[in-house]
Amino acid sequence: MSDEFEKFYEDKESNEDSKSDARVALILVICFVAAALFWVSGQ
């Protein structure tokens, strides 16, 4: 997976920023899905 990032980002700093952004986005999606499942199960 790191190889894919290095294709898009030339320098290491923007490469690391992209990974952290992707991680934050993934966490937000997981939280949203968990909240949606909790809300639906509570109906």
C-alpha positions as CSV (number, residue, x, y, z in Angstrom):
1,M,0.0,0.0,0.0
2,S,2.9,2.4,0.7
3,D,4.0,1.9,-2.9
4,E,0.8,3.3,-4.1
5,F,1.2,6.4,-2.0
6,E,4.7,6.9,-3.3
7,K,3.5,6.9,-6.9
8,F,1.2,9.8,-6.1
9,Y,3.3,11.8,-3.8
10,E,6.9,12.6,-4.6
11,D,8.3,13.8,-1.3
12,K,8.0,11.9,1.9
13,E,6.3,14.7,3.9
14,S,3.2,14.9,1.7
15,N,3.2,11.0,1.6
16,E,3.0,10.9,5.4
17,D,0.3,13.5,5.4
18,S,-1.8,11.5,3.0
19,K,-1.5,8.4,5.1
20,S,-2.6,10.2,8.3
21,D,-5.5,11.8,6.4
22,A,-6.6,8.5,5.0
23,R,-6.4,7.0,8.5
24,V,-8.6,9.8,10.0
25,A,-11.1,9.4,7.2
26,L,-11.3,5.6,7.8
27,I,-11.9,6.2,11.5
28,L,-14.7,8.6,10.8
29,V,-16.3,6.2,8.4
30,I,-16.1,3.4,10.9
31,C,-17.6,5.6,13.6
32,F,-20.4,6.7,11.3
33,V,-21.2,3.1,10.3
34,A,-21.2,2.0,14.0
35,A,-23.5,4.9,14.9
36,A,-25.9,4.1,12.0
37,L,-26.0,0.4,13.1
38,F,-26.7,1.4,16.7
39,W,-29.4,3.9,15.6
40,V,-31.1,1.3,13.4
41,S,-31.0,-1.4,16.0
42,G,-32.6,1.0,18.5
43,Q,-35.6,1.6,16.3
